[in-house]
């Protein structure tokens, strides 16, 4: 593997973040802070604790995961879509660089930005509620694996999209609703039995639940199920990217 082109793509994507600092970092942090204010004040006054955890602290993992999923997809999809849109993808495809190196460069940069942003939001949450992380190693594992997996998904969406409107189609209409309905702001034990069963078919539930377990040692599903789900996500995304590069699907404008 040639690390020079990987580094070039990686640094170019990170430099784009520095140029759009307000949009890339400040805006998600402010949005998440508003969630704390609204949900913490409005709902927290009516729900004091869930599973022995204060409501404000309970929603922290869900809010971080909400940001992580949407930002990972958005960063990676825009990163590969813009070269297609501008036509510079031909230079990328004709350069002496493998498809694997292209994926590592773009996905690595998107995942790095999402992980850094997740840690910033975690630090911001400490100003609103007292936090404790029971399993910090597992917390970082879930954070990194989720960022990589959904950056891969964003890379796939960026290749699939043929317009800027499609870039936001999956994050807005699929990922965000699944995250809200996946236990970000509540435990599924609070739902009627029928809806508990329905919620178990939501794959994002397993990601949020595993991430919350790393904080407080409590979750709606087992740790093994959460790990299995994120590894399944990762495997499917890798298989799709492999198919895309073998067939050349929509790699060119």
C-alpha positions in Angstrom: 0.0 0.0 0.0 1.2 3.5 -1.0 0.7 5.8 2.0 1.5 9.0 0.2 -1.8 9.3 -1.8 -3.7 8.1 1.3 -2.1 10.9 3.3 -2.8 13.4 0.5 -6.5 12.6 0.4 -6.7 12.5 4.2 -5.0 15.8 4.7 -7.0 17.5 1.9 -10.3 16.4 3.6 -9.2 17.6 7.0 -8.1 20.9 5.5 -11.7 21.3 4.1 -12.9 21.0 7.7 -10.6 23.8 8.8 -12.0 26.0 6.0 -15.6 25.3 7.1 -15.0 25.2 10.9 -18.3 27.0 11.6 -20.4 24.4 9.7 -18.3 21.3 10.6 -17.7 21.8 14.3 -19.5 24.8 15.8 -23.0 24.1 14.3 -23.3 20.5 15.5 -22.1 21.5 19.0 -24.7 24.2 19.2 -27.4 21.9 17.9 -26.5 19.3 20.5 -26.4 21.9 23.3 -29.9 22.9 22.3 -31.1 19.3 22.7 -29.7 19.3 26.2 -31.5 22.6 27.1 -34.8 21.6 25.5 -35.0 17.9 26.5 -33.2 18.3 29.7 -35.4 21.1 30.9 -38.8 20.2 29.4 -38.7 16.4 29.7 -36.1 16.1 32.5 -38.5 18.0 34.8 -41.1 15.2 34.4 -38.7 12.2 34.2 -36.2 12.4 37.0 -34.4 9.1 36.4 -34.3 6.1 34.0 -32.6 3.0 35.3 -31.2 5.0 38.2 -29.6 7.5 35.9 -30.6 11.2 35.8 -32.5 11.9 32.6 -30.0 14.6 31.5 -27.1 12.1 31.8 -29.2 9.3 30.2 -29.6 11.1 26.9 -25.9 11.9 26.5 -25.0 8.7 24.7 -28.0 9.0 22.4 -27.2 12.6 21.4 -23.6 11.7 20.7 -24.7 8.8 18.6 -27.2 11.0 16.7 -24.5 13.4 15.8 -22.0 10.7 15.1 -24.2 8.9 12.6 -25.4 11.9 10.7 -22.0 13.7 10.6 -20.1 10.5 9.5 -22.5 10.0 6.6 -22.5 13.6 5.6 -18.8 14.1 5.7 -17.9 11.0 3.7 -20.7 11.4 1.2 -19.8 15.0 0.4 -16.1 14.2 0.3 -16.4 11.7 -2.6 -19.4 13.4 -4.3 -17.7 16.7 -4.8 -14.9 15.3 -7.0 -17.7 13.6 -9.1 -19.6 16.9 -9.3 -16.6 19.0 -10.3 -15.1 16.3 -12.6 -11.8 16.0 -10.7 -12.7 12.3 -10.0 -11.1 11.5 -13.4 -7.7 12.7 -12.0 -8.2 10.5 -9.0 -9.2 7.4 -11.0 -6.3 7.9 -13.5 -3.7 8.4 -10.7 -1.5 5.4 -9.6 -3.6 4.8 -6.5 -5.7 1.8 -5.7 -9.3 1.8 -4.8 -8.4 0.6 -1.3 -6.2 3.7 -0.8 -9.0 6.0 -2.0 -11.4 4.5 0.5 -8.9 4.7 3.4 -8.2 8.3 2.6 -11.8 9.5 2.4 -13.3 7.3 5.0 -10.4 7.8 7.4 -10.8 11.6 7.2 -14.6 11.5 7.7 -14.3 9.1 10.6 -11.6 11.2 12.2 -13.7 14.3 12.0 -16.7 12.5 13.5 -14.7 11.0 16.4 -13.2 14.4 17.3 -16.6 16.0 17.1 -18.1 13.3 19.3 -15.4 13.9 21.9 -16.1 17.6 21.8 -19.8 17.1 22.3 -19.0 14.7 25.2 -16.9 17.4 26.8 -19.7 19.9 26.2 -22.2 17.6 27.9 -20.1 17.7 31.0 -21.1 21.4 31.4 -24.8 20.4 31.5 -24.8 17.1 33.5 -22.4 15.1 35.7 -21.0 12.3 33.6 -19.3 9.0 34.3 -17.9 6.5 31.9 -17.9 3.0 33.4 -16.0 1.4 30.5 -13.9 4.0 28.6 -12.2 1.4 26.4 -15.6 0.1 25.2 -16.8 3.7 24.8 -13.9 4.5 22.4 -14.4 1.2 20.6 -18.0 1.9 19.9 -17.2 5.5 18.9 -14.5 4.6 16.4 -16.3 1.5 14.9 -19.5 3.5 14.5 -17.7 6.4 12.9 -15.9 4.1 10.5 -19.0 2.1 9.6 -21.2 5.1 8.9 -18.4 6.9 7.0 -18.3 3.8 4.8 -22.0 4.2 4.3 -21.6 7.9 3.5 -19.0 7.0 0.9 -21.4 4.6 -0.7 -24.2 7.3 -0.7 -21.7 9.8 -2.2 -21.1 7.4 -5.1 -24.7 6.6 -5.5 -26.0 10.2 -5.4 -26.3 12.1 -8.7 -27.3 15.4 -7.1 -26.8 17.4 -3.9 -30.4 16.6 -2.9 -29.7 12.9 -2.7 -26.8 13.5 -0.3 -29.2 14.4 2.5 -31.9 11.9 1.6 -30.6 9.0 3.7 -29.4 11.1 6.7 -32.6 13.1 7.0 -35.3 10.5 6.0 -33.7 7.3 7.3 -30.8 7.7 9.9 -32.3 10.6 11.9 -35.8 9.0 12.4 -34.2 5.6 13.2 -32.0 7.3 15.8 -34.9 9.1 17.4 -36.9 5.9 17.5 -33.9 3.8 18.7 -33.9 4.8 22.3 -31.9 8.1 22.1 -34.2 9.8 24.6 -35.9 6.9 26.4 -35.5 3.3 27.4 -37.6 0.8 25.3 -38.7 -0.6 28.7 -41.0 2.5 28.9 -42.9 1.3 25.7 -45.8 -1.1 25.6 -44.8 -4.7 24.9 -45.9 -4.5 21.2 -43.8 -1.5 20.4 -40.8 -2.9 22.4 -40.9 -5.8 19.9 -41.1 -3.5 16.9 -38.2 -1.4 18.2 -36.0 -4.4 18.4 -36.1 -4.5 14.5 -34.4 -1.0 14.5 -30.7 -1.6 14.0 -29.7 1.8 15.4 -31.2 0.7 18.8 -28.3 -1.8 19.2 -25.7 0.9 18.5 -27.1 3.4 21.0 -27.7 0.7 23.6 -24.2 -0.6 23.4 -22.8 2.9 23.6 -24.9 3.7 26.6 -23.8 0.5 28.3 -20.2 1.8 28.0 -21.2 4.8 30.0 -23.5 3.4 32.7 -23.3 -0.4 32.5 -27.0 -0.5 31.6 -28.6 -1.2 28.2 -31.8 -2.3 26.5 -30.1 -5.2 24.6 -27.1 -7.3 25.4 -23.5 -6.1 24.7 -23.0 -9.1 22.4 -26.0 -8.1 20.3 -24.7 -4.5 20.0 -21.2 -5.7 18.9 -22.7 -8.2 16.5 -24.9 -5.5 14.9 -22.1 -3.0 14.3 -19.9 -5.7 12.9 -22.7 -6.7 10.6 -23.1 -3.1 9.5 -19.4 -2.9 8.8 -19.3 -6.1 6.8 -22.2 -5.1 4.6 -20.7 -1.7 3.9 -17.3 -3.2 3.0 -19.1 -5.7 0.7 -21.0 -2.9 -1.1 -17.8 -0.9 -1.6 -16.0 -3.9 -3.0 -18.9 -4.4 -5.4 -18.9 -0.8 -6.5 -15.2 -0.8 -7.3 -15.4 -4.1 -9.1 -18.3 -2.9 -11.3 -17.4 0.8 -11.6 -20.9 1.7 -10.5 -21.4 5.5 -10.8 -17.7 6.2 -10.2 -17.8 8.8 -12.9 -20.1 11.8 -13.3 
